[in-house]
Amino acid sequence: MRKKFLLLLALLLLFLLAGVIFVLPAVRDHAPDQTKESATEETESTTETESETPTETETESETETEETTEEETEGPGDPVDREKVETHLIIASDTHYMSPSMTDYGAAFDSLVNSNDGKVIRYQPQLWQAFKSEVLAANPDALILSGDLSLNGEKANHLEFSEKLHEIEEAGVPVYVIPGNHDINKPDAGEYFGDQRTDVESVTSEEFREIYADFGYNEAKSGAPDSLSYLVELNDTTWLMMLDTTVCEPENEVYGEIKEGTLEWMEECLKEAYAEGITVIPVGHHNLQRLSRVYVEECVIENCDEVLELFERYLTPVYFSGHLHTQKVMKHLTEPGMDSDTYGIWEIVSNSLILPPCQYGTVTLNTDGSIDYMAKTVDVSSWAAANGETDENLLDFSSYTENYLQTVLKNQIARKLEDVPKELREVMVDFYTDLYKDYYAGVPISYSEKKNEFGYGLWVRYMDPSTEFRQLDGMMRDSISANNHAEIPNPIHLKRP
């Protein structure tokens, strides 16, 4: 009996030992797998919840991004289409006025005119009188002068010129002016007597504003905080934005820019006008676009891209400028091959009034919002005959200016061609001066025809490459189309680019 009991106890102990050896490890290995799966499910669940519920910081960031994007893409809204008041303007640029009291027309004066670009300074008093008579006969709603009012910033020239502008205003035509790079703090302001040029006093920005206070500044609706720019209400549907593009403090510079405060002021004015269906006509001295292959430096406003974008955001139809002394008309193309019925701002550059052919522009703002522009030559000869002048140069002023311009340019160009045989040099000079005259007048030039002329071939042979050849070729390429007239449709009727 005792043996049977011991045998059963031994079997029971053996069974328990087998359980410890074989069953417990299997249970232990299985338990962590379950824990791991549970932990994984828990983690995945947590991750899904976190991804579905963004943090407060992420939410704020996304909201700010959405708001910024909306602000950046949001335009000024739909334009207001309203009937306009028909408005007539005359615009001229680069008068470069020189008082006869600043010279005795001697050797120093001759040196001045022979070294410039063909300005007819000797007959400027008569030219201005002829121009004034045409302005008064036309009786426009305003006469606009887009900078470089004086020859070289001489205070005496500014004071006398302002008196002449008073004569026009007293006859009933409002006058609006802005400065150019030749008007303020000009270091080469001078007078010319005998064979001596002598420095004279120029003007500061504040003095310019005081001298021309009656020609825009006193009657301005508003003015820029950091420049001589101002806004004038011409009528219920037309505002004139006169922009100071000069850089003249602390020193005078040739290039131009629109200052930051002026840009902000411009946008306020444009936004207000846009909301009321008012046409804004901006005028500046420096150019808004890269218009010339001849003059490639210091002509375009430094921050022109920013200014262009601002104007086009508010569908500004046209910008008037000067500075180049050439007659140019160009529509801004946002992309090559842009359709004619797609909007882009136009720019019209006025030829210098004192440079042959002595032109100014007539502008009509029509009731449907379209704008017509035409360049016109001052008829000095008719004025001279009507006023009893006996000087043959005045009585046939177009012939005089053509010959004068040719003489000045011949002397200048011939010096660059000293190594060319004399008979060929004369052909090259004639080719250049004829081209120059048409270029400045805005007359269309056939590039292909000019390239086939004998004179052009000589320029290629003797002067390519050179600065003079680059300028000559640039004049030909710049003038393929006419630059002395434009028909500008109302921008609100055009497609947006």
RAMO-V514482 format. One line per field, one symbol per residue. ss: DSSP state (A for helix, B for strand, O for the rest). Layout:
# RAMO-V514482
ss=???
This chain:
# RAMO-V514482
ss=OAAAAAAAAAAAAAAAAAAAAAAAAAAAAAAAAAAAAAAAAAAAAAAAAAAAOOOAAAAAAAAAAAAAAAAAAOOOOOOOOOOOOOBBBBBBBOOOBOOAAABOOOAAAAAAAAOOOOBOAAAAAAAAAAAAAAAAAAOOOBBBBBOOOBOOOOAAAAAAAAAAAAAAAAOOOOBBBBOOOOOOOOOOOBBBBOOBBBBOOOOOAAAAAAAOAAAAAOOOOBBOOOOOOBBBBBBOOBBBBBBOOBOOOOOOOOOBOOOAAAAAAAAAAAAAAAAAOOBBBBBBOOBOOOOOOOOOOOOBOOOAAAAAAAAAAOOOOBBBBOOOOOOBBBBOOOOOOOOOOBOOOBBBBOOBOOBOOOBBBBBBBOOOOOBBBBBBBOOAAAAAAAOOOOOAAAAOAAAAAAAAAAAAAAAAAAAAOOOOOAAAAAAAAAAAAAAAAAAAAOOOOOAAAAAOOAAAAAAAAAAOOOAAAAAAAAAAAAOOOOOOBBBBOOAAAOBOO
